Amino acid sequence: MKQQTVIGIDLGGTNCRGALVGANGEIVAPQRIETAIAEGFDVFWARLVDFCRSLMGEGELRGCPVAGLGIGVPGLVARDGTVREAPNLAALDGFALTSRLEAELGIAVRVVNDVNAIALGEAQRGAGRAFGSFLMMTLGTGVGGGLILARQLWYGADGAAGEIGHVVVRPGGYPCGCGSRGCLEQYAAGPSILRAFHQLRSRSAMVAPRYARIRSAEEVAAAARQGCEAAQQAFAMAGCCIGQVLAGVANLLNLDGVVIGGGVADSFDLFIPSLRTEIDRRAFGVTAQRLQVVKAALGSQAGILGAAQLVREMI
């Protein structure tokens, strides 16, 4: 049974990516659709089910019937596959996604937090292969985390382990969507880097006027590489905040490494110096020396591969 083809899906707030995944981790027939959650739950659900059936049909056409489906969801997921809370897909809150998909599709389904799926994908076939224990960290519109401990995915008692984006790094700081203030997500995510840049730019007469039009963290990164000091400082500040949190993680868990993915990871070179400095300054010497911080290797494939691996383990 473990040699059968499965489906891996990475469900996001905007797009849904999926593919057939073979026994050796080969990705076949990748597809993508818009999530369409803004059009209402019924439209979203119909599109998701049709998407899954389309991938199952691809398997039939290729002579490799699908035995199961794994899906990563951006939110807190209970062990039974019920979505506890999904800020970007709020219509799924409290929804028994595993049982409903199994009823619709007639195959085994495994639902997991999306960063946990990414962590497993990187552990199996990406930048995490060299580490026995590591933190997977995603930097994008938010900050997510997943833990691999002793080569096993660590869920925590309620499936909520690894939520590093909501560790407070600046007490009393910016309000966060989780209800707290000063969370790492408010200082290291893409929108936070953009905000920091414009605050720095507005205080300096030395920043070229054209930079006032910057509207994304990617554009801030481009400005930094062009020599804009405010842009460079915005990334350095984000790196400092990440490093402060990772120093605590290092002292608590004595991990081998941290793997950083997500859109902001494309600017790894801009924030890693200050990040590393903070780890080395704040963590115990032995834990800081042990901890390697590397860029993720698999990109958008990691979540698909990790979700596929999880369902393969149960069929």
VEXGU-835927 format. One line per field, with one value per residue (C-alpha): residue number from 1; x, y, z. Coordinates in nm, 2 decimals. Layout:
BEGIN
fido <- NUM | ...
east <- X | ...
north <- Y | ...
up <- Z | ...
END
This chain:
BEGIN
fido <- 1 | 2 | 3 | 4 | 5 | 6 | 7 | 8 | 9 | 10 | 11 | 12 | 13 | 14 | 15 | 16 | 17 | 18 | 19 | 20 | 21 | 22 | 23 | 24 | 25 | 26 | 27 | 28 | 29 | 30 | 31 | 32 | 33 | 34 | 35 | 36 | 37 | 38 | 39 | 40 | 41 | 42 | 43 | 44 | 45 | 46 | 47 | 48 | 49 | 50 | 51 | 52 | 53 | 54 | 55 | 56 | 57 | 58 | 59 | 60 | 61 | 62 | 63 | 64 | 65 | 66 | 67 | 68 | 69 | 70 | 71 | 72 | 73 | 74 | 75 | 76 | 77 | 78 | 79 | 80 | 81 | 82 | 83 | 84 | 85 | 86 | 87 | 88 | 89 | 90 | 91 | 92 | 93 | 94 | 95 | 96 | 97 | 98 | 99 | 100 | 101 | 102 | 103 | 104 | 105 | 106 | 107 | 108 | 109 | 110 | 111 | 112 | 113 | 114 | 115 | 116 | 117 | 118 | 119 | 120 | 121 | 122 | 123 | 124 | 125 | 126 | 127 | 128 | 129 | 130 | 131 | 132 | 133 | 134 | 135 | 136 | 137 | 138 | 139 | 140 | 141 | 142 | 143 | 144 | 145 | 146 | 147 | 148 | 149 | 150 | 151 | 152 | 153 | 154 | 155 | 156 | 157 | 158 | 159 | 160 | 161 | 162 | 163 | 164 | 165 | 166 | 167 | 168 | 169 | 170 | 171 | 172 | 173 | 174 | 175 | 176 | 177 | 178 | 179 | 180 | 181 | 182 | 183 | 184 | 185 | 186 | 187 | 188 | 189 | 190 | 191 | 192 | 193 | 194 | 195 | 196 | 197 | 198 | 199 | 200 | 201 | 202 | 203 | 204 | 205 | 206 | 207 | 208 | 209 | 210 | 211 | 212 | 213 | 214 | 215 | 216 | 217 | 218 | 219 | 220 | 221 | 222 | 223 | 224 | 225 | 226 | 227 | 228 | 229 | 230 | 231 | 232 | 233 | 234 | 235 | 236 | 237 | 238 | 239 | 240 | 241 | 242 | 243 | 244 | 245 | 246 | 247 | 248 | 249 | 250 | 251 | 252 | 253 | 254 | 255 | 256 | 257 | 258 | 259 | 260 | 261 | 262 | 263 | 264 | 265 | 266 | 267 | 268 | 269 | 270 | 271 | 272 | 273 | 274 | 275 | 276 | 277 | 278 | 279 | 280 | 281 | 282 | 283 | 284 | 285 | 286 | 287 | 288 | 289 | 290 | 291 | 292 | 293 | 294 | 295 | 296 | 297 | 298 | 299 | 300 | 301 | 302 | 303 | 304 | 305 | 306 | 307 | 308 | 309 | 310 | 311 | 312 | 313 | 314 | 315
east <- 0.00 | 0.28 | 0.39 | 0.07 | 0.03 | -0.11 | -0.21 | -0.04 | -0.22 | -0.10 | -0.42 | -0.36 | -0.57 | -0.53 | -0.42 | -0.45 | -0.16 | -0.16 | -0.01 | 0.02 | 0.31 | 0.48 | 0.63 | 0.98 | 0.86 | 0.83 | 0.57 | 0.34 | 0.07 | 0.10 | -0.21 | -0.32 | -0.65 | -0.77 | -0.90 | -1.21 | -1.29 | -1.41 | -1.70 | -1.84 | -1.80 | -2.02 | -1.82 | -1.49 | -1.59 | -1.71 | -1.39 | -1.18 | -1.36 | -1.35 | -0.98 | -0.92 | -1.13 | -0.94 | -0.61 | -0.77 | -0.87 | -0.51 | -0.40 | -0.66 | -0.55 | -0.19 | -0.26 | -0.18 | -0.50 | -0.48 | -0.48 | -0.50 | -0.48 | -0.28 | -0.36 | -0.18 | -0.40 | -0.29 | -0.42 | -0.45 | -0.56 | -0.68 | -0.55 | -0.89 | -0.85 | -1.09 | -0.97 | -0.97 | -0.88 | -0.77 | -0.73 | -0.70 | -0.97 | -1.21 | -1.50 | -1.32 | -1.31 | -1.46 | -1.50 | -1.43 | -1.22 | -1.08 | -1.41 | -1.59 | -1.33 | -1.32 | -1.70 | -1.68 | -1.38 | -1.39 | -1.01 | -0.80 | -0.74 | -0.49 | -0.52 | -0.23 | -0.11 | 0.06 | 0.40 | 0.41 | 0.36 | 0.64 | 0.87 | 0.82 | 0.88 | 1.21 | 1.30 | 1.25 | 1.39 | 1.51 | 1.73 | 1.63 | 1.77 | 2.10 | 1.93 | 1.79 | 1.59 | 1.51 | 1.26 | 1.09 | 1.02 | 0.82 | 0.84 | 0.57 | 0.26 | 0.28 | 0.54 | 0.48 | 0.67 | 0.68 | 0.91 | 1.09 | 1.23 | 1.44 | 1.33 | 0.96 | 0.70 | 0.61 | 0.25 | 0.22 | -0.08 | -0.33 | -0.16 | -0.05 | 0.33 | 0.57 | 0.37 | 0.68 | 0.52 | 0.33 | 0.62 | 0.64 | 0.96 | 0.85 | 0.62 | 0.35 | 0.45 | 0.24 | -0.10 | -0.12 | -0.42 | -0.39 | -0.50 | -0.15 | 0.09 | 0.46 | 0.45 | 0.74 | 0.50 | 0.46 | 0.84 | 0.95 | 0.68 | 0.68 | 0.42 | 0.61 | 0.94 | 0.75 | 0.61 | 0.95 | 1.11 | 0.86 | 0.90 | 1.28 | 1.25 | 1.02 | 1.29 | 1.57 | 1.64 | 1.89 | 1.65 | 1.57 | 1.21 | 1.15 | 1.16 | 0.83 | 0.65 | 0.77 | 0.47 | 0.61 | 0.89 | 1.03 | 1.07 | 1.23 | 1.48 | 1.55 | 1.61 | 1.85 | 2.05 | 2.07 | 2.23 | 1.93 | 2.03 | 1.67 | 1.59 | 1.90 | 1.81 | 1.46 | 1.58 | 1.85 | 1.58 | 1.37 | 1.68 | 1.75 | 1.40 | 1.41 | 1.75 | 1.63 | 1.35 | 1.57 | 1.82 | 1.55 | 1.44 | 1.81 | 1.84 | 1.51 | 1.54 | 1.91 | 1.82 | 2.05 | 1.91 | 1.65 | 1.52 | 1.37 | 1.13 | 0.85 | 0.87 | 1.08 | 1.34 | 1.44 | 1.60 | 1.79 | 2.12 | 1.98 | 1.86 | 2.09 | 2.39 | 2.19 | 1.99 | 2.31 | 2.46 | 2.17 | 2.18 | 2.55 | 2.50 | 2.20 | 2.22 | 2.45 | 2.77 | 2.72 | 2.37 | 2.46 | 2.75 | 2.53 | 2.25 | 2.27 | 2.04 | 1.98 | 1.74 | 1.47 | 1.54 | 1.20 | 1.00 | 0.63 | 0.69 | 0.77 | 0.41 | 0.29 | 0.56 | 0.51 | 0.13 | 0.17 | 0.42 | 0.18 | -0.11 | 0.12 | 0.21 | -0.15 | -0.25
north <- 0.00 | 0.24 | 0.23 | 0.38 | 0.73 | 1.00 | 1.36 | 1.65 | 1.98 | 2.32 | 2.52 | 2.89 | 3.20 | 3.30 | 2.99 | 2.62 | 2.41 | 2.03 | 1.74 | 1.37 | 1.24 | 0.91 | 0.66 | 0.82 | 1.17 | 1.26 | 1.53 | 1.47 | 1.68 | 1.99 | 2.21 | 2.54 | 2.71 | 3.02 | 2.95 | 3.17 | 3.20 | 3.55 | 3.41 | 3.23 | 2.89 | 2.70 | 2.82 | 2.75 | 2.40 | 2.31 | 2.43 | 2.24 | 1.91 | 1.95 | 2.02 | 1.70 | 1.50 | 1.65 | 1.52 | 1.18 | 1.17 | 1.25 | 0.95 | 0.72 | 0.84 | 0.77 | 0.42 | 0.50 | 0.53 | 0.76 | 0.60 | 0.90 | 1.28 | 1.50 | 1.87 | 2.15 | 2.43 | 2.77 | 2.75 | 2.54 | 2.18 | 1.93 | 1.57 | 1.46 | 1.70 | 1.96 | 2.31 | 2.49 | 2.84 | 2.96 | 3.34 | 3.35 | 3.10 | 3.18 | 3.00 | 2.68 | 2.75 | 2.45 | 2.26 | 1.88 | 1.89 | 1.54 | 1.36 | 1.58 | 1.53 | 1.15 | 1.14 | 1.33 | 1.15 | 0.80 | 0.79 | 0.84 | 1.21 | 1.37 | 1.74 | 1.92 | 2.28 | 2.41 | 2.49 | 2.14 | 2.00 | 2.23 | 2.12 | 1.76 | 1.82 | 2.00 | 1.72 | 1.45 | 1.60 | 1.95 | 2.17 | 1.99 | 1.65 | 1.72 | 1.80 | 1.56 | 1.84 | 2.18 | 2.46 | 2.53 | 2.90 | 3.07 | 3.44 | 3.58 | 3.79 | 3.63 | 3.43 | 3.05 | 2.77 | 2.39 | 2.16 | 1.85 | 1.68 | 1.37 | 1.35 | 1.34 | 1.61 | 1.76 | 1.86 | 1.96 | 1.86 | 2.04 | 2.05 | 2.41 | 2.37 | 2.58 | 2.91 | 3.12 | 3.41 | 3.48 | 3.48 | 3.84 | 4.01 | 4.37 | 4.38 | 4.64 | 4.68 | 4.67 | 4.50 | 4.15 | 3.98 | 3.71 | 3.96 | 4.01 | 4.29 | 4.29 | 3.95 | 3.86 | 3.85 | 4.23 | 4.28 | 4.02 | 3.95 | 4.11 | 4.38 | 4.46 | 4.51 | 4.74 | 4.94 | 4.97 | 5.09 | 5.37 | 5.48 | 5.49 | 5.66 | 5.94 | 6.02 | 6.06 | 6.33 | 6.11 | 5.86 | 5.92 | 6.03 | 5.74 | 5.50 | 5.66 | 5.45 | 5.11 | 4.89 | 4.55 | 4.38 | 4.26 | 4.62 | 4.70 | 4.42 | 4.56 | 4.90 | 4.75 | 4.59 | 4.93 | 5.07 | 5.23 | 5.25 | 5.27 | 4.95 | 4.78 | 4.89 | 4.76 | 4.41 | 4.43 | 4.52 | 4.22 | 4.00 | 4.13 | 4.04 | 3.70 | 3.63 | 3.73 | 3.48 | 3.21 | 3.25 | 3.16 | 2.87 | 2.75 | 2.76 | 2.59 | 2.31 | 2.29 | 2.24 | 2.15 | 2.41 | 2.65 | 2.63 | 2.96 | 2.96 | 3.18 | 3.49 | 3.69 | 3.42 | 3.54 | 3.82 | 3.58 | 3.76 | 4.09 | 3.98 | 3.68 | 3.89 | 4.07 | 3.75 | 3.55 | 3.83 | 3.82 | 3.44 | 3.45 | 3.73 | 3.59 | 3.21 | 2.99 | 2.94 | 2.57 | 2.60 | 2.90 | 2.71 | 2.41 | 2.61 | 2.64 | 2.88 | 2.79 | 2.88 | 2.64 | 2.44 | 2.32 | 2.64 | 2.57 | 2.20 | 2.15 | 2.17 | 1.93 | 1.68 | 1.70 | 1.66 | 1.36 | 1.20 | 1.23 | 1.06 | 0.79 | 0.70 | 0.62 | 0.41
up <- 0.00 | 0.08 | -0.29 | -0.41 | -0.56 | -0.33 | -0.36 | -0.18 | -0.16 | -0.02 | 0.06 | 0.09 | 0.14 | -0.22 | -0.42 | -0.38 | -0.52 | -0.56 | -0.74 | -0.76 | -0.56 | -0.64 | -0.39 | -0.45 | -0.40 | -0.76 | -0.83 | -1.13 | -1.29 | -1.07 | -1.07 | -0.92 | -0.87 | -0.69 | -0.35 | -0.41 | -0.04 | -0.08 | -0.30 | 0.00 | 0.16 | -0.09 | -0.39 | -0.21 | -0.11 | -0.46 | -0.61 | -0.36 | -0.41 | -0.79 | -0.77 | -0.57 | -0.81 | -1.10 | -0.95 | -0.88 | -1.25 | -1.35 | -1.15 | -1.32 | -1.67 | -1.58 | -1.45 | -1.09 | -0.89 | -0.59 | -0.25 | -0.03 | 0.00 | 0.23 | 0.27 | 0.45 | 0.58 | 0.71 | 1.07 | 1.38 | 1.30 | 1.56 | 1.55 | 1.40 | 1.11 | 1.23 | 1.15 | 1.49 | 1.35 | 1.01 | 1.00 | 0.62 | 0.57 | 0.85 | 0.68 | 0.78 | 1.15 | 1.33 | 1.00 | 1.01 | 0.69 | 0.71 | 0.75 | 0.49 | 0.23 | 0.29 | 0.25 | -0.08 | -0.23 | -0.09 | -0.01 | 0.31 | 0.39 | 0.63 | 0.72 | 0.88 | 0.95 | 0.63 | 0.79 | 0.95 | 0.60 | 0.48 | 0.77 | 0.68 | 0.31 | 0.39 | 0.64 | 0.39 | 0.07 | 0.13 | 0.35 | 0.67 | 0.57 | 0.75 | 1.08 | 1.34 | 1.50 | 1.35 | 1.34 | 1.00 | 0.98 | 0.70 | 0.64 | 0.41 | 0.48 | 0.83 | 1.02 | 1.07 | 1.23 | 1.25 | 1.46 | 1.37 | 1.68 | 1.66 | 1.29 | 1.39 | 1.34 | 1.68 | 1.70 | 2.07 | 2.29 | 2.08 | 1.74 | 1.80 | 1.85 | 1.65 | 1.64 | 1.66 | 1.48 | 1.80 | 2.04 | 2.18 | 2.09 | 2.17 | 2.48 | 2.43 | 2.06 | 1.75 | 1.79 | 1.63 | 1.47 | 1.74 | 2.00 | 2.16 | 2.10 | 1.99 | 1.83 | 1.60 | 1.31 | 1.35 | 1.30 | 1.06 | 0.81 | 0.47 | 0.55 | 0.87 | 0.68 | 0.44 | 0.73 | 0.89 | 0.57 | 0.52 | 0.88 | 0.84 | 0.50 | 0.64 | 0.90 | 0.65 | 0.40 | 0.23 | 0.08 | -0.29 | -0.35 | -0.59 | -0.30 | -0.16 | -0.43 | -0.28 | -0.20 | -0.11 | 0.08 | -0.25 | -0.36 | -0.03 | -0.10 | -0.44 | -0.29 | -0.03 | -0.30 | -0.48 | -0.17 | 0.00 | 0.37 | 0.50 | 0.31 | 0.44 | 0.79 | 0.77 | 0.69 | 0.96 | 1.22 | 1.11 | 1.14 | 1.49 | 1.60 | 1.45 | 1.60 | 1.95 | 1.93 | 1.78 | 2.06 | 2.31 | 2.09 | 2.08 | 2.45 | 2.51 | 2.26 | 2.16 | 1.79 | 1.51 | 1.28 | 1.15 | 0.80 | 0.67 | 0.38 | 0.24 | 0.01 | 0.25 | 0.25 | -0.10 | 0.09 | 0.32 | 0.26 | 0.38 | 0.72 | 0.81 | 0.93 | 1.21 | 1.28 | 1.33 | 1.55 | 1.78 | 1.82 | 1.89 | 2.14 | 2.33 | 2.32 | 2.52 | 2.34 | 2.28 | 2.15 | 1.93 | 1.78 | 1.71 | 1.55 | 1.17 | 1.00 | 0.63 | 0.35 | 0.25 | -0.07 | -0.20 | -0.25 | -0.31 | -0.35 | 0.02 | 0.15 | -0.13 | -0.05 | 0.32 | 0.31 | 0.07 | 0.31 | 0.60 | 0.42 | 0.29 | 0.64 | 0.72 | 0.42
END
